[in-house]
Amino acid sequence: MKLPSYEEFMYPLLEWAGDGQVYSMKDAYQAMADRFGLTAEQREQLTASGTRLVDGRVGWAKTYLVKAGLLESAGRGKIRITERGLSLLKEEPVKGLDKKFLMRYPEFQTFVGKPAPQSVPITFSPVDPD
């Protein structure tokens, strides 16, 4: 199995935090690695900067969920699900919780820099100086 992308970690991370408890990100990294059945080699794979790749991907999943208001920071390195996150979990399971899905939340649109509206061309008519 290949290492999941940060988007593939988003829904499982939200589900895992769904009991409303405060969790450390260290616990989140471990829980996601266990949930996906990652091998010891996958768990220890490093990025060019020397950080664990799986931790980075789970970290980005957390960042996106926080920016969408589905999780919240509960102190340094700690997370908790929000009411919005709980509401989402009560809906039918979300297929494809990804950046596109998160664009439904205004806070997330602000975070990613919502595209500017199409500009309307302005035309000028020459003025006859009299």
MDAnalysis code that builds the backbone (N, CA, C; Angstrom):
import MDAnalysis as mda
import numpy as np

u = mda.Universe.empty(390, n_residues=130, atom_resindex=np.repeat(np.arange(130), 3), trajectory=True)
u.add_TopologyAttr("name", ["N", "CA", "C"] * 130)
u.add_TopologyAttr("resid", np.arange(1, 131))
u.add_TopologyAttr("resname", ["MET", "LYS", "LEU", "PRO", "SER", "TYR", "GLU", "GLU", "PHE", "MET", "TYR", "PRO", "LEU", "LEU", "GLU", "TRP", "ALA", "GLY", "ASP", "GLY", "GLN", "VAL", "TYR", "SER", "MET", "LYS", "ASP", "ALA", "TYR", "GLN", "ALA", "MET", "ALA", "ASP", "ARG", "PHE", "GLY", "LEU", "THR", "ALA", "GLU", "GLN", "ARG", "GLU", "GLN", "LEU", "THR", "ALA", "SER", "GLY", "THR", "ARG", "LEU", "VAL", "ASP", "GLY", "ARG", "VAL", "GLY", "TRP", "ALA", "LYS", "THR", "TYR", "LEU", "VAL", "LYS", "ALA", "GLY", "LEU", "LEU", "GLU", "SER", "ALA", "GLY", "ARG", "GLY", "LYS", "ILE", "ARG", "ILE", "THR", "GLU", "ARG", "GLY", "LEU", "SER", "LEU", "LEU", "LYS", "GLU", "GLU", "PRO", "VAL", "LYS", "GLY", "LEU", "ASP", "LYS", "LYS", "PHE", "LEU", "MET", "ARG", "TYR", "PRO", "GLU", "PHE", "GLN", "THR", "PHE", "VAL", "GLY", "LYS", "PRO", "ALA", "PRO", "GLN", "SER", "VAL", "PRO", "ILE", "THR", "PHE", "SER", "PRO", "VAL", "ASP", "PRO", "ASP"])
u.atoms.positions = np.array([
    [0.839, -1.191, 0.000],
    [0.000, 0.000, 0.000],
    [0.878, 1.246, 0.000],
    [0.481, 2.216, -0.818],
    [1.241, 3.470, -0.844],
    [0.822, 4.338, 0.337],
    [1.676, 5.261, 0.682],
    [1.390, 6.187, 1.773],
    [0.243, 7.103, 1.352],
    [-0.824, 7.214, 2.157],
    [-1.952, 8.072, 1.788],
    [-1.548, 9.540, 1.667],
    [-2.287, 10.260, 0.841],
    [-2.082, 11.703, 0.698],
    [-2.698, 12.403, 1.905],
    [-2.407, 13.691, 2.049],
    [-3.004, 14.432, 3.163],
    [-4.525, 14.440, 3.053],
    [-5.059, 14.471, 1.817],
    [-6.510, 14.464, 1.641],
    [-7.115, 13.131, 2.077],
    [-6.399, 12.047, 1.835],
    [-6.897, 10.733, 2.247],
    [-6.905, 10.576, 3.764],
    [-6.120, 11.374, 4.460],
    [-6.110, 11.336, 5.928],
    [-7.228, 12.190, 6.538],
    [-7.837, 13.101, 5.777],
    [-8.757, 14.075, 6.366],
    [-9.986, 13.443, 7.024],
    [-10.749, 12.646, 6.305],
    [-11.968, 12.087, 6.899],
    [-11.647, 11.130, 8.051],
    [-10.679, 10.219, 7.893],
    [-10.346, 9.351, 9.023],
    [-9.891, 10.132, 10.270],
    [-9.158, 11.222, 10.079],
    [-8.730, 12.038, 11.215],
    [-9.938, 12.671, 11.898],
    [-10.868, 13.175, 11.107],
    [-12.084, 13.770, 11.661],
    [-12.895, 12.717, 12.422],
    [-13.051, 11.544, 11.839],
    [-13.769, 10.447, 12.510],
    [-13.102, 10.074, 13.823],
    [-11.782, 9.958, 13.801],
    [-11.020, 9.561, 14.981],
    [-11.230, 10.553, 16.118],
    [-11.317, 11.831, 15.791],
    [-11.511, 12.867, 16.812],
    [-12.988, 13.051, 17.158],
    [-13.855, 12.246, 16.584],
    [-15.292, 12.431, 16.687],
    [-15.922, 12.250, 18.045],
    [-15.173, 11.773, 19.032],
    [-15.762, 11.603, 20.364],
    [-15.686, 12.870, 21.212],
    [-15.095, 13.928, 20.647],
    [-15.055, 15.208, 21.350],
    [-13.918, 15.384, 22.336],
    [-13.086, 14.376, 22.496],
    [-11.943, 14.477, 23.406],
    [-10.865, 15.380, 22.809],
    [-9.977, 15.856, 23.661],
    [-8.794, 16.589, 23.205],
    [-7.707, 15.552, 22.972],
    [-7.084, 15.623, 21.795],
    [-6.035, 14.675, 21.438],
    [-4.759, 15.405, 21.065],
    [-3.640, 14.766, 21.355],
    [-2.359, 15.323, 20.916],
    [-2.132, 14.902, 19.470],
    [-1.382, 15.722, 18.758],
    [-1.054, 15.365, 17.382],
    [-0.166, 14.126, 17.356],
    [0.629, 13.925, 18.381],
    [1.446, 12.709, 18.455],
    [0.536, 11.477, 18.427],
    [-0.555, 11.535, 19.197],
    [-1.519, 10.431, 19.181],
    [-2.191, 10.313, 17.814],
    [-2.473, 11.451, 17.187],
    [-3.111, 11.446, 15.868],
    [-2.210, 10.775, 14.833],
    [-0.909, 11.097, 14.865],
    [0.020, 10.484, 13.909],
    [-0.005, 8.962, 14.057],
    [0.060, 8.503, 15.301],
    [0.070, 7.067, 15.579],
    [-1.249, 6.420, 15.155],
    [-2.359, 7.054, 15.501],
    [-3.674, 6.495, 15.177],
    [-3.884, 6.378, 13.669],
    [-3.458, 7.379, 12.922],
    [-3.644, 7.336, 11.469],
    [-2.734, 6.285, 10.842],
    [-1.515, 6.168, 11.329],
    [-0.612, 5.137, 10.816],
    [-1.193, 3.753, 11.094],
    [-1.759, 3.571, 12.292],
    [-2.381, 2.286, 12.635],
    [-3.613, 2.033, 11.771],
    [-4.441, 3.047, 11.613],
    [-5.691, 2.889, 10.856],
    [-5.432, 2.462, 9.413],
    [-4.377, 3.012, 8.825],
    [-4.055, 2.675, 7.440],
    [-3.125, 1.468, 7.330],
    [-2.747, 0.895, 8.467],
    [-1.883, -0.281, 8.448],
    [-0.518, -0.017, 7.843],
    [0.041, 1.153, 8.124],
    [1.341, 1.501, 7.549],
    [2.440, 0.634, 8.143],
    [3.375, 0.270, 7.306],
    [4.507, -0.534, 7.751],
    [5.469, 0.340, 8.555],
    [6.375, -0.306, 9.266],
    [7.386, 0.431, 10.032],
    [8.209, 1.315, 9.092],
    [8.501, 0.800, 7.906],
    [9.277, 1.567, 6.924],
    [8.508, 2.819, 6.486],
    [7.218, 2.674, 6.222],
    [6.400, 3.827, 5.824],
    [6.301, 4.854, 6.950],
    [6.201, 4.369, 8.179],
    [6.088, 5.269, 9.330],
    [7.364, 6.079, 9.547],
    [8.483, 5.533, 9.133],
    [9.769, 6.198, 9.365],
    [10.311, 6.919, 8.139],
    [9.602, 6.859, 7.028],
    [10.047, 7.531, 5.806],
    [10.163, 9.030, 6.070],
    [11.304, 9.605, 5.689],
    [11.580, 11.015, 5.971],
    [11.465, 11.881, 4.723],
    [11.148, 13.144, 4.947],
    [11.154, 14.136, 3.874],
    [12.591, 14.620, 3.699],
    [12.811, 15.452, 2.705],
    [14.145, 16.014, 2.474],
    [14.622, 16.830, 3.673],
    [13.679, 17.416, 4.415],
    [14.062, 18.234, 5.575],
    [14.245, 17.403, 6.843],
    [14.008, 16.089, 6.757],
    [14.264, 15.214, 7.894],
    [13.076, 14.943, 8.805],
    [11.887, 15.391, 8.424],
    [10.704, 15.094, 9.237],
    [10.006, 13.861, 8.674],
    [9.222, 13.203, 9.517],
    [8.525, 12.004, 9.054],
    [7.416, 12.399, 8.078],
    [7.403, 11.757, 6.931],
    [6.453, 12.065, 5.864],
    [5.008, 11.880, 6.325],
    [4.723, 10.791, 7.020],
    [3.358, 10.542, 7.487],
    [2.912, 11.639, 8.449],
    [3.803, 12.111, 9.311],
    [3.448, 13.189, 10.243],
    [3.102, 14.463, 9.482],
    [3.856, 14.748, 8.442],
    [3.583, 15.929, 7.634],
    [2.232, 15.855, 6.954],
    [1.900, 14.694, 6.432],
    [0.614, 14.548, 5.734],
    [-0.567, 14.618, 6.703],
    [-0.428, 13.981, 7.853],
    [-1.490, 14.076, 8.860],
    [-1.578, 15.519, 9.361],
    [-0.431, 16.174, 9.495],
    [-0.404, 17.573, 9.919],
    [-1.118, 18.487, 8.935],
    [-0.915, 18.260, 7.638],
    [-1.621, 19.070, 6.635],
    [-3.112, 18.780, 6.662],
    [-3.482, 17.519, 6.853],
    [-4.906, 17.178, 6.973],
    [-5.517, 17.945, 8.137],
    [-4.814, 17.975, 9.256],
    [-5.289, 18.715, 10.430],
    [-5.418, 20.194, 10.121],
    [-4.419, 20.778, 9.477],
    [-4.452, 22.203, 9.141],
    [-5.674, 22.532, 8.295],
    [-5.927, 21.741, 7.271],
    [-7.070, 22.001, 6.394],
    [-8.386, 21.862, 7.151],
    [-8.497, 20.858, 8.021],
    [-9.721, 20.669, 8.802],
    [-9.927, 21.805, 9.797],
    [-8.847, 22.307, 10.375],
    [-8.942, 23.454, 11.288],
    [-9.376, 24.690, 10.510],
    [-8.780, 24.933, 9.356],
    [-9.118, 26.117, 8.562],
    [-10.559, 26.081, 8.066],
    [-11.134, 24.875, 7.930],
    [-12.530, 24.740, 7.520],
    [-13.481, 24.770, 8.718],
    [-12.920, 24.828, 9.922],
    [-13.753, 24.880, 11.120],
    [-14.301, 23.534, 11.556],
    [-13.710, 22.436, 11.084],
    [-14.158, 21.093, 11.452],
    [-13.422, 20.567, 12.680],
    [-12.187, 20.985, 12.848],
    [-11.394, 20.722, 14.053],
    [-10.961, 22.070, 14.596],
    [-10.535, 22.084, 15.856],
    [-9.984, 23.307, 16.431],
    [-8.736, 22.972, 17.223],
    [-7.871, 23.957, 17.351],
    [-6.693, 23.822, 18.196],
    [-7.162, 23.874, 19.639],
    [-6.641, 22.979, 20.454],
    [-7.015, 22.930, 21.867],
    [-5.754, 23.047, 22.715],
    [-4.840, 23.912, 22.278],
    [-3.551, 24.053, 22.941],
    [-2.454, 23.628, 21.993],
    [-1.241, 23.846, 22.395],
    [-0.095, 23.520, 21.541],
    [-0.060, 22.026, 21.218],
    [-0.151, 21.722, 19.928],
    [-0.074, 20.332, 19.481],
    [-1.283, 19.492, 19.851],
    [-2.416, 20.138, 20.107],
    [-3.623, 19.406, 20.504],
    [-4.805, 19.827, 19.630],
    [-5.698, 18.878, 19.387],
    [-6.880, 19.139, 18.561],
    [-8.140, 18.614, 19.238],
    [-9.266, 19.173, 18.785],
    [-10.585, 18.723, 19.237],
    [-11.561, 18.982, 18.083],
    [-12.534, 18.113, 17.943],
    [-13.552, 18.301, 16.907],
    [-14.474, 19.452, 17.319],
    [-15.011, 20.156, 16.333],
    [-15.946, 21.257, 16.579],
    [-17.383, 20.773, 16.344],
    [-18.341, 21.629, 16.663],
    [-19.746, 21.310, 16.378],
    [-19.954, 21.093, 14.881],
    [-19.281, 21.907, 14.074],
    [-19.393, 21.745, 12.617],
    [-18.862, 20.378, 12.202],
    [-17.748, 19.977, 12.779],
    [-17.185, 18.667, 12.471],
    [-18.109, 17.535, 12.888],
    [-18.709, 17.665, 14.075],
    [-19.661, 16.651, 14.544],
    [-20.875, 16.577, 13.625],
    [-21.363, 17.728, 13.182],
    [-22.507, 17.755, 12.258],
    [-22.173, 17.042, 10.959],
    [-20.964, 17.269, 10.460],
    [-20.550, 16.611, 9.223],
    [-20.513, 15.094, 9.408],
    [-20.024, 14.630, 10.549],
    [-19.964, 13.191, 10.799],
    [-21.354, 12.572, 10.917],
    [-22.338, 13.354, 11.343],
    [-23.702, 12.837, 11.487],
    [-24.388, 12.670, 10.134],
    [-23.899, 13.388, 9.125],
    [-24.420, 13.206, 7.774],
    [-23.946, 11.853, 7.273],
    [-24.396, 11.476, 6.112],
    [-23.904, 10.234, 5.528],
    [-22.398, 10.353, 5.344],
    [-21.676, 9.232, 5.408],
    [-20.226, 9.315, 5.240],
    [-19.850, 10.098, 3.983],
    [-18.927, 10.985, 4.155],
    [-18.490, 11.849, 3.061],
    [-17.519, 11.074, 2.186],
    [-17.847, 11.005, 0.933],
    [-16.933, 10.393, -0.034],
    [-16.083, 11.514, -0.608],
    [-14.795, 11.408, -0.463],
    [-13.919, 12.412, -1.046],
    [-13.862, 13.716, -0.278],
    [-13.596, 13.635, 1.023],
    [-13.366, 14.857, 1.798],
    [-12.006, 15.384, 1.358],
    [-12.032, 16.441, 0.572],
    [-10.812, 16.994, 0.000],
    [-10.923, 18.512, -0.048],
    [-9.930, 19.146, -0.660],
    [-9.929, 20.611, -0.763],
    [-11.196, 21.133, -1.427],
    [-11.616, 20.475, -2.469],
    [-12.815, 20.912, -3.193],
    [-14.029, 20.878, -2.264],
    [-14.178, 19.821, -1.490],
    [-15.283, 19.702, -0.542],
    [-15.219, 20.819, 0.500],
    [-14.025, 21.108, 1.001],
    [-13.865, 22.119, 2.052],
    [-14.168, 23.530, 1.568],
    [-14.191, 23.740, 0.249],
    [-14.487, 25.064, -0.294],
    [-15.911, 25.522, 0.027],
    [-16.754, 24.651, 0.545],
    [-18.108, 25.060, 0.945],
    [-18.089, 25.945, 2.186],
    [-16.956, 25.968, 2.891],
    [-16.845, 26.745, 4.122],
    [-16.123, 28.063, 3.850],
    [-16.755, 29.199, 4.167],
    [-16.149, 30.509, 3.884],
    [-14.767, 30.687, 4.512],
    [-14.570, 30.152, 5.712],
    [-13.260, 30.281, 6.366],
    [-12.169, 29.590, 5.555],
    [-12.517, 28.467, 4.949],
    [-11.542, 27.748, 4.140],
    [-11.268, 28.499, 2.846],
    [-12.305, 29.084, 2.263],
    [-12.119, 29.883, 1.051],
    [-11.141, 31.023, 1.323],
    [-11.300, 31.658, 2.465],
    [-10.394, 32.746, 2.840],
    [-8.970, 32.223, 2.983],
    [-8.826, 31.070, 3.619],
    [-7.510, 30.463, 3.827],
    [-6.790, 30.192, 2.508],
    [-7.504, 29.632, 1.539],
    [-6.851, 29.280, 0.271],
    [-6.791, 30.439, -0.703],
    [-7.451, 31.533, -0.377],
    [-7.424, 32.686, -1.280],
    [-8.398, 32.504, -2.410],
    [-9.666, 32.626, -2.101],
    [-10.738, 32.478, -3.089],
    [-10.420, 33.318, -4.321],
    [-10.601, 32.748, -5.500],
    [-10.297, 33.506, -6.720],
    [-11.099, 34.803, -6.800],
    [-10.476, 35.808, -7.305],
    [-11.140, 37.106, -7.477],
    [-12.222, 36.980, -8.533],
    [-13.307, 37.734, -8.395],
    [-14.353, 37.676, -9.417],
    [-13.817, 38.150, -10.761],
    [-14.451, 37.682, -11.810],
    [-14.052, 38.098, -13.159],
    [-14.182, 39.611, -13.271],
    [-13.177, 40.220, -13.823],
    [-13.247, 41.675, -13.991],
    [-14.030, 42.008, -15.260],
    [-14.684, 43.121, -15.212],
    [-15.462, 43.592, -16.356],
    [-14.594, 44.569, -17.128],
    [-14.430, 44.353, -18.427],
    [-13.587, 45.277, -19.192],
    [-14.200, 46.684, -19.220],
    [-13.364, 47.653, -19.085],
    [-13.796, 49.052, -19.130],
    [-13.327, 49.629, -20.454],
    [-14.256, 50.243, -21.151],
    [-13.893, 50.873, -22.422],
    [-14.053, 52.375, -22.282],
    [-13.184, 53.079, -22.926],
    [-13.212, 54.546, -22.887],
    [-13.541, 55.070, -24.273],
    [-14.378, 56.078, -24.292],
    [-14.694, 56.746, -25.555],
    [-13.882, 58.021, -25.613],
    [-13.333, 58.328, -26.767],
    [-12.567, 59.567, -26.871],
    [-13.478, 60.773, -26.628],
    [-12.947, 61.746, -25.968],
    [-13.692, 62.980, -25.680],
    [-13.241, 64.038, -26.666],
    [-14.211, 64.722, -27.260],
    [-13.905, 65.774, -28.228],
    [-13.737, 67.081, -27.461],
    [-12.496, 67.609, -27.363],
    [-12.298, 68.849, -26.608],
    [-12.817, 70.046, -27.390],
    [-13.803, 70.686, -26.928],
    [-14.357, 71.875, -27.607],
    [-14.036, 73.105, -26.846],
])
